[in-house]
């Protein structure tokens, strides 16, 4: 995947000095934009603005840093190189829950957790990355606390999913 800097450098080598920039901002959706050489045929780059990062709208080619930015912006991401189909990861923000012993609330510590931390202990969870994967029996499974391998961190085949 070509970076924005590479795109501009290549275009300047082709005597392109002016570009058309079109931004789209719709309430509740990320801002997107595209850049195209003005008055010449050439490559168009499409981006989504995620935090302070520009994430190319391509089928593949993101590095791990861009994948993390996409996760923090609420996107699902995956690697093209993963063996399982339909696998992806998401960022889960932290949360606080009242103790299991709390009355009259729909959201509270569940009995499985209360067994370990105590029925009168509130729960604070830290943010983490979770994976939608396949278990040993071939069934879909939720894996909280996914950890990237060195191969994952160095790969340039990350994609934004759906």
Steps between C-alpha positions, in 0.01 A plus 500: 500500500634836399519762774373854450859625501599246231196596296596870500865422429409278202253758367759779519736281297224486235480882494180516703491802731127549557256253653127482553401419857144402579388436856176338612375544854168336595367515855582184692752375244875554461618773266630370169684673219670434173793665326536504123747677266333810356478514120682170445420134497651338803457291809230602750552432868201456734543543875298489820598734781534297821618710793807676366578226248414467133401141432493404131167355381651198335444128511831447676828659581475663842786472745444415866496865610221584255314186614520618864369845399210331319426287809494808724257664258258209541588297190548125469837404351655178375811374327487367148761245609291338774408137437140512620235673293274744678751569778532861619592706804333795676592749773293458816496810716522475876191507720387504860231274644336509843542196729308176445311567825352826360119493478285646222749533214530314173875557475713362778782255562393151390505199733805343329710808573352560847617150599858623463488867602219485758128580479545847651790610276437734205680412177713732293621355171787646302484538122608196298495355150268205435498258206210329325659169409438126474558262792662154489164339414448733203231715666504880512650634823565834671860535622542790746853625551639417155876566482679577173793284393817659362386391153169683554678817617739505202242410234372742236192297406251636757154588371196682635212248503147601402 
